[in-house]
Structure formats: structure tokens, C-alpha cells
Amino acid sequence: MDNLIYKIKLLRKTEKLKQLEFSELTGVSIGVIKKIDSGKQETITASNLIKIINHPRFKKYSMWLTKDDSDTSDISAWDLTPEGILKETQPLPTELLEQAKTMIKMLALEQKTNLIAELSRQVEELQDDD
């Protein structure tokens, strides 16, 4: 399965969308979505990719979708959630964790590195205050 096709399938599952819902949101035909999920679709047209990336709900995935990763075997739907992103950081106090989840949901994934650095700085400040 093409890496991009795998990512599109993973994106839909991460967003907890049924095939028809994803099709209606993006404008990509239900037939193409079904072929992607079944592994019968080996490529995606540029116009269909643009439909997905341009939808406001999926813009946060645009960098990830278009980045050429040669190996996606270590990518899971968990990695795309706020909790999955935060697992890369040190443990956070509950209040800060809730703030982080909210911030991550609002930010694009390509900004996660900057967010994690800022959260780490805030955690250090909180620890220094104690």
C-alpha cells in the first residue's frame, strides 16, 4: 500500500469518521474511499488529495500527508492524538496537561515541536516555583 494511501486511511480512522462521512466532508467519492480502505486503491489523484488537505478539519494533517516518509510502520492513530503527541514530553501536571490538549487540538501538527518546547519551559518554571 502506498504510504500516502495508508496515511489517508489512518487520518479517517483517527478522526473517527465513517467512509460516507469522510466522503461527504471531503468531496472524494465513496468509491475511492472504499478502495483506499480495502487496499485496492494504490494512488490518489492530486485533486482528491487537495480536497482532503483543503478541508478545514484536515488542514492540520497537510504537512504530515505530504511529507515523504518511507516507513510508516511505527505510526498509529494514537500518535496523531493530543495524548499521543504529549507522550513525547515529560509528565505534566494535570492542569497543564488539559491546557496542552486544548492547545494541540487548535494547532496544526507541524507546530507540535514548538508547543512541546514551550510546555516544557512552563513545567520547568512551575517546578522552580515549588
SVG drawing of the C-alpha trace seen along z (x, -y; Angstrom):
<svg xmlns="http://www.w3.org/2000/svg" viewBox="-22 -30 36 35">
<polyline fill="none" stroke="black" stroke-width="0.4" points="0.0,0.0 1.3,-3.4 2.4,-5.5 0.1,-8.3 -2.9,-5.9 -2.0,-4.4 -1.9,-7.9 -5.3,-8.9 -6.8,-5.7 -5.2,-6.4 -6.4,-10.0 -10.0,-8.9 -9.8,-6.4 -8.1,-8.9 -10.9,-11.3 -13.4,-8.5 -15.2,-9.1 -17.2,-6.5 -16.4,-6.2 -19.5,-8.0 -18.9,-10.9 -15.3,-11.3 -16.5,-11.2 -19.2,-13.9 -16.8,-16.1 -14.0,-16.0 -15.8,-15.5 -13.8,-12.4 -16.1,-9.8 -17.2,-7.0 -15.9,-4.5 -12.4,-5.9 -12.6,-5.9 -13.8,-2.2 -10.9,-1.3 -8.4,-3.1 -9.7,-1.2 -9.7,2.2 -6.2,1.7 -7.4,1.7 -6.5,-2.0 -2.8,-2.3 -2.6,-6.0 -4.6,-9.1 -5.1,-11.9 -3.8,-15.4 -7.3,-16.8 -8.5,-14.3 -5.5,-15.0 -6.2,-18.7 -9.8,-18.1 -8.7,-16.4 -6.0,-18.9 -8.1,-21.9 -10.9,-20.9 -10.7,-22.9 -10.9,-19.8 -8.0,-18.2 -5.6,-21.1 -3.7,-20.1 -2.6,-16.9 -1.4,-18.6 2.3,-18.6 2.2,-15.0 0.2,-13.8 2.6,-15.5 5.8,-14.6 7.6,-11.7 8.1,-9.2 9.5,-5.9 8.4,-3.9 5.0,-4.4 5.1,-1.1 5.6,-3.0 2.7,-5.4 -0.5,-4.7 -3.7,-6.6 -2.6,-7.1 0.4,-9.2 -1.9,-11.7 -4.0,-12.4 -3.1,-15.1 -2.3,-12.3 0.0,-10.6 1.8,-13.9 2.2,-14.6 3.7,-11.1 6.9,-12.6 7.2,-15.0 7.9,-14.6 4.8,-14.0 2.8,-17.2 0.7,-18.4 -3.0,-17.7 -4.0,-21.4 -1.1,-21.9 -2.0,-18.7 -5.6,-19.8 -4.3,-23.1 -1.9,-21.3 -4.6,-19.1 -6.7,-22.1 -3.8,-23.9 -2.8,-20.9 -6.3,-20.4 -6.2,-24.0 -2.8,-23.9 -1.5,-22.2 0.6,-19.2 3.7,-20.8 3.7,-23.2 3.9,-20.5 7.6,-20.8 7.4,-24.5 4.4,-23.7 6.2,-20.9 9.2,-23.1 7.0,-25.9 5.2,-23.4 8.5,-22.0 9.6,-25.5 6.4,-26.2 6.8,-22.9 10.3,-23.9 9.1,-27.3 6.4,-25.6 8.9,-23.2 11.3,-26.1 8.5,-27.9 7.9,-25.0"/>
</svg>
